Amino acid sequence: MTDALPRILTIAGSDSGGGAGIQADLKTMLALRTHGMSVITAITAQNSMGVQGVWPLPIDAVRAQFRSVIDDIGVDAIKTGMLGTPELVATVAELLGEVTVPVVVDPVGVSKHGDSLLAAEAITALRQRLVPLATVLTPNLPEVEMLTGLLPTDLRGMRQAGEQLRDQGAQWVLVKGGHLAGEAIDVLVGPNHVEELRAPRFDNRHTHGTGCTTASAIAAQLGHGLTVPDAVRAAKDYITGAIEHGFALGGGIGPVDHGWKLPAHGRI
């Protein structure tokens, strides 16, 4: 790492509504004092109501973006998000094999509104090619079911799912419990390590972008040199505040507030 800001690369899809995807990733990276860079894998037509269209980018375009960033600027941590197709998953896995920096894999399967963002035939490629490259894997409960066939309903089930995903090759697994009722509890499973991360649950429906934001926050903190447990704890604090300050935008589910920690927040 240089004396400049940590260099964090997101490899993900674009959200035209600005709440998730590349846009959420870059906002998070800026808020956490890192330099965000991007490889766009797909364009989506998306707003607070849902996803109206998805257009994967050509493989050559994805490769060229990656080469442009890595060969000139370099990178201190990488986060992956929406990949969409088996070809994109395989290509990204191949490219990640060239680097030795921490990789945070957000196994995006569906949007906040329930729209599919991963082809069914891409799930096997994700499980076999990308999960083993993850320094930290960050599935929510539907994504756990997608990858393991298990749908946890309590903390014990979350821990078991995390252990199974580690058996698939991920170094650390953060099983996010946002879909369960009550306190917002995630379970971090790693080498000789199991930890419950707890936070209050806020009565706020505007939570678009939580998964992207959490994974990007972890990558940013890893870029700052934190250990995985410390990076995950810091990211949990950040996303908890972002959810608390989530705001209405459009006619549906608004985004979390990526700038809630910035010194000038709330002032013009």
C-alpha positions in Angstrom: 0.0 0.0 0.0 1.2 3.5 -0.8 0.9 6.7 1.3 -2.2 7.6 -0.7 -5.7 6.4 0.1 -6.2 2.6 0.0 -7.2 1.6 -3.5 -10.5 -0.5 -3.5 -11.9 -2.1 -6.6 -15.5 -3.1 -7.0 -16.5 -5.6 -9.7 -20.3 -5.3 -10.0 -23.4 -4.1 -11.8 -24.6 -0.5 -12.2 -27.7 0.6 -10.4 -29.2 3.5 -12.3 -31.2 4.6 -9.2 -28.0 5.0 -7.2 -28.9 2.9 -4.2 -27.0 -0.3 -4.8 -24.4 -1.8 -7.1 -21.4 0.2 -8.3 -23.0 3.5 -7.1 -23.4 2.3 -3.5 -20.0 0.7 -3.5 -18.2 3.9 -4.6 -20.2 6.0 -2.1 -19.2 3.7 0.7 -15.6 3.7 -0.3 -15.6 7.5 -0.4 -17.3 7.7 3.0 -14.7 5.4 4.5 -11.7 7.3 3.1 -10.6 5.0 0.4 -10.2 5.5 -3.4 -12.9 3.6 -5.1 -12.4 2.1 -8.6 -14.8 0.0 -10.7 -15.2 -2.8 -13.2 -18.8 -2.7 -14.4 -20.2 -6.1 -15.2 -23.8 -5.2 -16.2 -26.1 -2.2 -16.7 -29.4 -2.2 -15.0 -32.5 -0.1 -15.4 -33.4 0.2 -11.7 -35.2 2.5 -9.3 -37.0 2.4 -5.9 -39.7 0.1 -7.4 -37.5 -2.6 -8.8 -35.4 -3.7 -11.7 -36.8 -3.0 -15.1 -33.9 -4.4 -17.2 -30.5 -6.0 -17.1 -27.8 -6.0 -19.8 -24.6 -7.9 -19.1 -21.5 -6.3 -20.6 -19.3 -8.2 -23.0 -16.5 -10.3 -21.5 -13.9 -8.2 -23.3 -15.2 -5.0 -21.8 -14.9 -6.5 -18.3 -11.4 -7.8 -18.9 -10.3 -4.4 -20.3 -11.6 -2.5 -17.3 -9.8 -4.8 -14.9 -6.6 -4.6 -16.8 -6.8 -0.8 -17.0 -7.1 -0.5 -13.2 -4.7 -3.3 -12.1 -1.9 -2.7 -14.6 -1.6 1.0 -13.9 -3.2 2.0 -10.5 -3.0 -1.2 -8.6 -5.3 -2.3 -5.8 -5.4 -3.0 -2.0 -8.7 -4.9 -1.8 -11.5 -6.1 -4.1 -15.2 -6.5 -3.7 -17.4 -8.4 -6.1 -21.1 -8.0 -6.5 -23.6 -8.7 -9.3 -22.1 -10.9 -11.9 -25.2 -12.3 -13.6 -24.0 -15.0 -16.0 -21.8 -18.1 -15.8 -19.4 -16.5 -18.3 -19.0 -13.4 -16.2 -18.5 -15.5 -13.0 -15.8 -17.6 -14.7 -14.1 -14.5 -16.1 -14.0 -12.6 -12.8 -12.7 -15.8 -11.0 -9.9 -16.0 -13.6 -9.0 -12.4 -13.2 -9.0 -12.6 -9.4 -6.6 -15.5 -9.6 -4.0 -12.9 -10.7 -4.1 -10.9 -7.5 -3.1 -11.5 -3.9 -5.1 -8.8 -2.1 -8.2 -9.5 0.1 -11.4 -10.3 -1.9 -14.8 -9.7 -0.5 -17.5 -11.7 -2.4 -21.1 -10.6 -2.2 -23.0 -13.5 -3.9 -25.7 -11.3 -5.3 -28.7 -13.5 -6.3 -31.8 -11.2 -6.1 -32.5 -7.5 -5.7 -34.1 -6.0 -2.6 -37.4 -6.2 -4.6 -37.1 -9.9 -5.4 -35.8 -9.4 -9.0 -33.4 -12.1 -10.1 -29.9 -10.8 -10.7 -28.1 -14.2 -11.2 -28.9 -16.7 -13.9 -29.8 -20.2 -12.4 -27.0 -21.8 -14.4 -24.5 -19.3 -12.9 -25.0 -20.6 -9.3 -22.8 -23.6 -9.8 -20.0 -21.4 -11.3 -20.3 -19.0 -8.4 -20.1 -21.9 -5.8 -17.2 -23.7 -7.5 -15.2 -20.8 -9.0 -15.7 -17.7 -6.9 -16.5 -18.9 -3.3 -13.1 -20.5 -2.9 -11.4 -17.2 -3.8 -13.3 -15.3 -1.0 -11.3 -13.8 1.8 -14.8 -12.9 3.2 -18.1 -14.2 1.8 -21.1 -12.1 2.7 -24.4 -14.0 2.0 -27.8 -13.0 3.3 -30.1 -15.9 4.2 -31.7 -16.3 0.7 -28.1 -16.4 -0.7 -27.1 -19.0 1.9 -30.0 -21.1 0.6 -28.9 -20.5 -3.0 -25.4 -21.7 -2.2 -26.0 -24.5 0.3 -29.6 -25.6 0.1 -29.9 -24.6 3.8 -32.2 -21.8 5.0 -31.2 -20.8 8.5 -34.0 -19.8 10.9 -31.9 -19.2 14.0 -28.3 -18.5 15.1 -27.4 -22.2 15.2 -28.5 -22.6 11.6 -26.5 -19.5 10.6 -23.4 -20.9 12.2 -23.8 -24.2 10.5 -24.3 -22.5 7.1 -21.2 -20.4 7.7 -19.2 -23.6 8.4 -20.5 -25.3 5.3 -19.6 -22.3 3.1 -16.1 -22.4 4.7 -15.9 -26.0 3.7 -16.6 -24.8 0.1 -13.4 -22.8 0.3 -14.2 -19.3 1.7 -11.7 -18.2 4.3 -14.3 -16.3 6.3 -18.1 -16.2 6.0 -20.4 -13.4 7.3 -23.9 -14.8 7.4 -26.2 -11.8 7.5 -29.4 -12.2 9.6 -31.3 -9.3 8.3 -34.2 -11.5 7.1 -34.9 -12.8 10.6 -37.1 -11.0 13.1 -35.8 -9.2 16.2 -32.3 -7.9 16.8 -30.2 -7.5 13.7 -27.6 -10.3 14.2 -25.0 -11.5 11.8 -22.7 -14.5 12.4 -19.0 -14.4 11.4 -17.3 -17.8 10.9 -13.6 -18.1 10.4 -10.6 -20.1 11.3 -11.2 -21.1 15.0 -13.5 -18.1 15.2 -17.3 -17.7 15.6 -18.7 -14.4 16.5 -22.2 -12.9 16.7 -22.4 -9.2 15.7 -25.5 -7.5 17.2 -27.2 -4.2 16.4 -30.6 -2.7 17.0 -33.2 -3.2 14.2 -34.6 0.1 13.1 -38.2 0.5 11.9 -37.1 1.8 8.5 -38.2 0.3 5.2 -35.6 2.2 3.2 -32.8 -0.4 3.1 -32.0 -0.6 -0.6 -28.3 -1.4 -1.0 -27.5 -3.0 2.3 -25.7 -6.0 0.9 -23.6 -4.0 -1.5 -22.8 -1.4 1.2 -21.8 -4.0 3.8 -19.4 -5.9 1.5 -17.9 -2.6 0.2 -17.4 -1.4 3.8 -15.6 -4.6 4.7 -13.3 -4.3 1.6 -12.6 -0.6 2.5 -11.6 -1.6 6.0 -9.4 -4.4 4.8 -7.8 -1.9 2.5 -7.0 0.2 5.6 -5.1 -2.9 7.0 -7.7 -4.1 9.6 -7.9 -7.8 10.4 -11.0 -9.6 9.1 -12.9 -9.5 12.4 -12.1 -5.8 13.0 -13.1 -5.0 9.4 -16.4 -6.8 9.8 -17.1 -5.1 13.1 -16.4 -1.7 11.6 -18.5 -2.4 8.6 -21.4 -3.6 10.9 -21.2 -0.2 12.7 -21.2 1.7 9.4 -24.2 -0.2 7.8 -26.2 0.0 11.0 -26.0 3.8 10.9 -26.7 3.9 7.2 -29.8 1.8 7.7 -30.9 4.1 10.6 -30.6 7.1 8.3 -32.1 5.5 5.2 -34.4 7.8 3.4 -37.4 7.8 1.1 -36.6 8.2 -2.6 -39.1 7.6 -5.4 -42.3 5.6 -4.7 -40.8 2.4 -3.3 -37.9 1.3 -1.1 -35.4 4.1 -0.6 -31.6 3.7 -0.1 -29.5 3.6 3.0 -27.6 6.8 3.7 -24.0 6.2 2.7 -22.9 9.6 3.9 -24.3 9.4 7.4 -20.8 9.6 9.0 -19.4 12.5 6.9 -18.6 15.6 9.0 -21.0 17.9 6.9 -23.8 15.4 6.9 -27.2 17.2 7.0 -25.8 20.6 6.3 -25.6 22.6 3.1 
